[in-house]
Amino acid sequence: MTASNSTSNATIDTFRDQILNAAKNNTQISIEGGGTKSWYGNPNGFAKLDTRAYSGILEYQPEELVITARAGTPLKEIEAALKEKNQTLAFEPPHFGEQATFGGAIAAGLAGPGRISVGNFRDFVLGARILDGKGQDLSFGGQVMKNVAGYDVSRLLPGSMGTLSLLLEASVKVLPKPAATATLRCQISQEKALRILNEWAGQPLPLSASCWIGNPTGDGKLSIRLAGAAAAVKAALPLMSSLVMASEVDPQTAEAFWNELREHQLSAFSKLSGDQTLYRLALPAACGKIDIPNAADELVMEWHGQQRWIKAPGDEATFSAIKNIASSHGGHATRFKQGANLDPAFQRFTLLTEQAHSKALEIVQERLRSAFDPAGVFATKRLP
């Protein structure tokens, strides 16, 4: 439910006071919505700024495929509004809990199975309204002001983990739901799955998502989602199923599987021992099979192999080895989720300086942070 303008202005004033007080006292603020992703990124014990007081859908134009909402708006509220008009957030942001908020989804910048076919979260952000570290109320993108620094600030916010500014509102592009969907499933080796998926990705097929789960040294279960025009899906089904001896999954089972994959509710994600870490590897499309030392015997590959989830020991030596392997293939690794016995102070990300192709970005990152947060109010190090 949308709050009144007077209440909304008072809430923003409260946020501004908290920011200015932190700047005056040389302290930091950790921005949080529903807290469903509080475990993601580097931990901190700084005072929380809770965005849920600033909630509500401000404008939804189904005919223009745009929705604008406040950061504290429950993500499920936005998705329910879109569902009524047969539209969706096509990149499928994970919730990881009932209390997930719109702003939290943007701050985390995570995308689900559909990311490989439609793009990432930042590709859909059209505009944003923020409070910077000086308490200034700024808007970027769309029909509003252009950033004089030359940066598309609204698209810098996804994945920034609340370390750049306080997001107040955002406008994002939405898409119509596909007219038809279907899921195929088969048993296949990792190598063959990678080869066939990359071949199909270069063809005019309605390939929407893919997931391979199995033992890296043996066969696994490949699930393929088709989505698009009914005629295109119908034509592709016999062709693709015959090439890999796949069978079609009933719609209800398929929908449950893709939702559980998005929300990390499959056993491959949930069964994490105290000394293990769930590592996320982001790799280029051409990357083939890779071997991770001491990895668990269950690997999850999404996005045609460009995103891989591996459970392995959580010690520093293992993370260093995984980072080196990913970097040698042109990718990077993240300690996505740690077991309960591991040191929470462990760095969760591959640093920009650890990759030759991203070292120069550290200077850009520091300039942005200095411009928007000169007092370091948002410098929680949740994102290095």
Secondary structure, 3 states (H helix, E strand, C coil): CCCCHHHHHHHHHHHHHHHHHHHHHCCCEEEECCCCCCCCCCCCCCEEEEHHHCCCEEEEEHHHCEEEEECCCEHHHHHHHHHHCCEECCCCCCCCCCCCEHHHHHHHCCCCCCHHHHCCHHHCEEEEEEECCCCCEEEEECCCCCCCCCCCHHHHCCCCCCCCCEEEEEEEECEECCCEEEEEEEEEEHHHHHHHHHHHHCCCCCEEEEEEEECCCCEEEEEEEEEECHHHHHHHHHHHHHHHCCEEECHHHHHHHHHHHHCCCCHHHHCCCCCEEEEEEECCCCCCCCCCCCCCCCEEEEHHHCEEEEEEECCHHHHHHHHHHHHHCCCEEEEEEECCCCCCCCCCECCHHHCCCCCCHHHHHHHHHHHHCCCCCCCCCCCC
